[in-house]
């Protein structure tokens, strides 16, 4: 089978010739079945932070603006055009006319304002008891802390968003799946339950959700942007990865997302299947909770970095083809090629002798005992959590650190690490918008270290790093921003609040008859763009 190229991998459309001799054309199936290992946590994108939830909601919700599939270029969505004031603090969006949510209610400027006010105002009556973690991490918090100072709807097709300061990643931030626009009437009717039966305006609506079994999406009858070939999409949960591989081999499912590298390697040789390799857009890392001793000790953190054989991890868990390793050992916190990459940085070498010397210098000549929290279910950036955790346990033991493994179901895991219960945790991040702010501010800034809603699982609160983050946000020019984030990458490397392990390629597999597949760096699959091949 011909292997599809890395990065965007767009299948060419297959021209259908005229069928001669009175041959009939069999209608293609209008149902697409997609297999993955784990269910969504919830379907209100404002509340969720995991890709398994957001990759589904992105097909049900529209944003003010969106990413062009296959890129992080911002294009029109609910808004058909926009402009910024010269100082970058006032953004005016003009909406397309006569838009509606799937319940028939108007998608106008007041609906957009309702959503933004719900996200940003801690006293909003329709906010519910939810953390809104993505909003806090992207925009600095709520109320007076939010970079968004206010939202106005002066006309049905005009939205004005006022910022407290210029904000470099603003457009890319609001294009992220977390900022999908929900129907105000449905939110008002059942704010707490909206995530179980969302109403929005995207190409699909929720047909059925059987928890830990499947989500069924139906084509939105009001969607007019393009004709939808797959009018039904069934997203099935198949926790056993071997069963998922067997299912796509047998044709029981049409697509398989996030296969293990060895499974992708096997499926790459199966006739009738295509394996896609989007560009790397993630980081797998070991977070060291600096609120717990001894991880407040820089020498201990550096010792841990020296303990880990990242080259062995990359080759052992991410080999996706003959002599092809689908992961890059992480020198920078941000993925390769992203704005702000510091090419002078090198990964910490695997040096057990140096690790032991640093531990002794830091007051632990005989090492110490600790715990490593990790999720039991695979993630796109972490194909085999148990085995990777065991490998880390072995590396640290060699350096004198006795690690007890603590596995948890993913929802429980997230709750615990957000509350800072862990000494160390194994976790990762898939980029949302192609901007370094998304990796650095979200995951390591002091604003993201609020227990209960934390995404900074290291609980690192460095004022100098925070100053860099604010400078990067308030700078519009990309050349200047690149210099800021190069410094930030160097600071992370030096201070080791977390150990970046690898940046990996996240593959997915599809039946080769499916046309219009775009391998996106944010792992979203646009079901509405897919078309089945018509069989003569």
Secondary structure, 3 states (H helix, E strand, C coil): CCCCCECCCCCCCCCCCCCCCCCCCECCCCEEEEEECCCCCCCCCCCCCCHHHHHHHCCCCCCCEEECCCCCCEEECCEEEEEECCCCCEEEEEECCCCECCCCCECCHHHHHHHHHHHHCCCCCCCCCCCCHHHHHHHCCCHHHCCEEEEEEEECCEEEEEECCCCCCHHHHHCCHHHCCCCHHHHHHCCCCCCCCCCCCCCEEEEEEECCCEEEEEECCCCCCCCCCCCEEEEEECCCHHHHHHHHHHCCCCEEECCCHHHHHHHCCCCCEEEEECCCCEEEEEEECCCCCCCCCHHHHHHHHHHCCHHHHHHHHCEEECCEECEEECCCCCCCCCCCCCCCCCCCCCCHHHHHHHHHHCCCCCCEEEEEEEECCCECCECCHHHHHHHHHHHHHHCCEEEEEEEECHHHHHHHHHCCCCCEEEEEEECCCCCHHHHHHHHHCHHHCCCCCCCCCCCCCCHHHHHHHHHHHHCCCHHHHHHHHHHHHHHHHHHCCEEEEEEECCEEEEECCEECCCCCCCCCCCHHHCEECCEC
